[in-house]
Amino acid sequence: MAVKPLDERQLFRMKRENLEKRINLYYLETHDTDTVLEYSLAVLVFNGITIDDYSFVCKDLIKEIFLTNEPSDKLRDYCLYFYDFFEYEEWEQVRDRLFKNRAAFSEHTRAIRPETKYVRAESAPTAETTESSEDYFETVFKDELGKKHKQRFRNVDVDMPNKKLFTLLRILTKLTIFEKDGVRRFTQVVPADCKTIIADTF
């Protein structure tokens, strides 16, 4: 039986060990690099929101993709988000494989540089620094038809600054993997409708 694609419920709810197994299995059976990169970016966003540890999920697979796969626009667009996955010499290899020179790399990644700091492992909340609770973020997005839908993130850092939270949520709007009945789901964040349940409202 062919492995099924993952949806947002699995990416944002599964235990880390099972999630890594599913993503690795999906890649093993499909070699669908673009989808795996989107899965992994979604997990980076989730790690930035939850106090559970989802840092460096599928690290070896991500390194393999960037160090061995044929250069592509997706690899160039996403590489900086995964900077922390590489040792310095490995990162030099990635940059040199994907771009003609450092100037081309800097220009290509200029627009996303301010937001990449929010998906770095060192900036993610952890259970060691944040008290565990039943609080959660109830976020609202529009799909590509303009219809609103909710997405909940549990076990979160309720003291997270709004700027960080909404920057992370907006990264999800770049992804094309989330669909329902053929309609892309995460296309626009609706900040006015997002709220923290139990804790103070945004």
C-alpha positions in Angstrom: 0.0 0.0 0.0 1.3 3.4 -1.0 2.1 5.8 1.9 -0.4 8.5 2.3 0.4 12.2 2.4 0.4 13.9 5.8 -2.2 16.5 6.7 -2.1 19.4 9.2 -3.6 17.3 12.0 -0.7 14.8 11.7 2.0 17.4 11.3 0.8 19.4 14.3 -0.4 16.6 16.6 1.7 13.5 16.1 4.5 12.6 18.5 7.9 13.5 17.3 9.2 9.9 16.8 6.1 8.9 14.8 6.2 12.0 12.7 9.9 11.5 11.8 9.1 7.9 10.7 6.2 9.0 8.6 8.1 11.8 6.8 11.1 9.5 6.2 8.8 6.8 4.9 7.0 9.2 2.6 10.3 10.3 1.1 11.6 6.7 0.7 8.5 5.7 -1.2 7.9 8.9 -3.3 11.2 10.8 -3.5 8.9 13.9 -3.5 11.4 16.5 -2.4 9.2 19.5 -2.7 6.5 18.0 -0.4 9.0 16.8 2.2 10.5 20.3 2.3 7.1 21.7 2.9 6.4 19.2 5.6 9.7 20.0 7.3 9.1 23.8 7.1 5.6 23.2 8.7 7.3 21.3 11.5 9.8 24.2 12.0 6.9 26.5 12.4 5.2 24.2 14.8 8.4 23.8 16.8 8.5 27.6 17.1 5.0 27.6 18.6 4.8 24.5 20.9 6.9 24.0 24.0 7.4 20.4 23.0 10.6 19.6 21.3 10.3 19.2 17.5 13.7 20.7 16.7 15.8 19.1 13.9 13.1 16.7 12.9 14.4 14.5 10.0 17.7 16.3 10.2 19.6 13.6 8.3 17.1 13.5 5.5 17.1 17.3 5.1 20.9 17.3 4.9 20.8 14.5 2.3 18.3 16.4 0.2 20.2 19.7 0.2 23.6 18.1 -0.3 22.8 15.6 -3.0 19.6 16.5 -4.9 19.6 18.4 -8.1 19.4 22.2 -7.4 15.9 23.6 -7.8 13.9 26.7 -7.0 12.4 25.0 -4.0 15.8 24.2 -2.5 16.9 27.8 -3.1 13.7 29.2 -1.6 13.9 27.1 1.5 17.6 26.6 2.2 18.0 29.4 4.7 15.2 28.1 6.9 17.3 25.0 7.5 20.6 26.7 8.1 20.9 25.2 11.7 20.7 21.7 10.3 24.2 21.9 8.9 27.8 22.2 10.1 29.6 25.2 8.7 31.4 23.2 6.0 28.2 21.5 5.0 26.4 24.8 4.7 29.2 26.2 2.5 28.6 23.2 0.2 24.8 23.8 0.1 25.2 27.5 -0.7 27.8 26.8 -3.4 25.6 24.0 -5.0 22.5 26.2 -5.1 23.9 29.7 -6.0 26.5 31.1 -8.4 28.1 33.1 -5.7 27.4 34.7 -2.3 25.9 37.8 -3.8 23.3 35.7 -5.6 22.6 33.8 -2.3 22.2 37.1 -0.4 19.9 38.6 -2.9 17.7 35.5 -3.2 17.3 35.1 0.5 17.0 38.8 1.5 13.2 38.9 1.8 13.0 35.9 4.2 16.0 36.7 6.4 13.9 38.6 9.1 11.5 35.7 9.6 14.1 32.8 9.6 15.2 33.7 13.1 11.8 32.6 14.4 12.2 29.0 13.2 15.7 28.5 14.6 15.9 25.9 17.4 17.4 28.3 19.8 14.4 30.7 19.6 11.8 28.0 20.1 10.0 27.8 23.5 10.7 24.6 25.5 9.1 22.8 28.4 12.3 23.8 30.4 11.6 27.5 30.0 7.8 27.5 29.9 5.3 26.0 32.2 3.2 23.3 30.6 -0.5 24.0 30.4 -3.7 23.2 28.6 -3.8 26.6 26.9 -3.7 26.7 23.2 -3.7 29.1 20.3 -6.9 29.1 18.1 -5.7 30.6 14.8 -7.8 31.5 11.8 -6.8 31.3 8.1 -8.6 31.9 4.9 -8.5 29.2 2.1 -7.9 30.1 -1.5 -11.7 30.7 -1.9 -11.7 33.1 1.0 -13.5 30.8 3.4 -12.3 31.0 7.0 -11.2 27.9 9.0 -9.6 27.4 12.4 -6.3 25.7 13.3 -5.5 24.9 16.9 -2.0 24.6 18.3 -1.8 23.0 21.7 0.8 23.1 24.5 2.0 26.5 23.5 3.9 29.4 24.9 1.1 31.8 25.7 3.6 34.6 26.4 4.9 34.5 22.9 5.0 38.1 21.3 2.3 38.6 18.7 4.9 39.6 16.1 6.6 36.2 16.4 3.4 34.2 16.4 2.0 35.9 13.3 5.3 35.8 11.5 5.3 32.0 12.1 1.7 31.7 11.0 2.4 33.7 7.8 5.2 31.3 6.9 2.5 28.6 6.7 0.7 30.6 4.0 3.6 29.8 1.7 2.9 26.1 1.8 0.8 24.3 -0.8 0.6 20.9 0.9 -2.6 21.6 2.9 -5.7 21.0 0.9 -9.3 20.0 1.5 -11.5 18.8 -1.5 -8.8 20.3 -3.8 -8.9 23.7 -2.2 -5.7 25.1 -0.7 -6.3 25.9 3.0 -3.6 28.1 4.4 -3.5 31.2 2.2 -4.0 34.1 4.6 -3.9 34.6 8.3 -6.8 36.5 9.9 -5.2 38.1 13.0 -8.4 39.7 14.3 -10.0 36.2 14.7 -7.0 34.5 16.4 -7.0 34.1 20.1 -5.5 32.4 23.1 -7.9 30.0 24.8 -7.9 30.1 28.7 -5.2 32.7 28.8 -5.6 36.4 27.8 -7.0 37.2 24.4 -4.5 38.7 21.9 
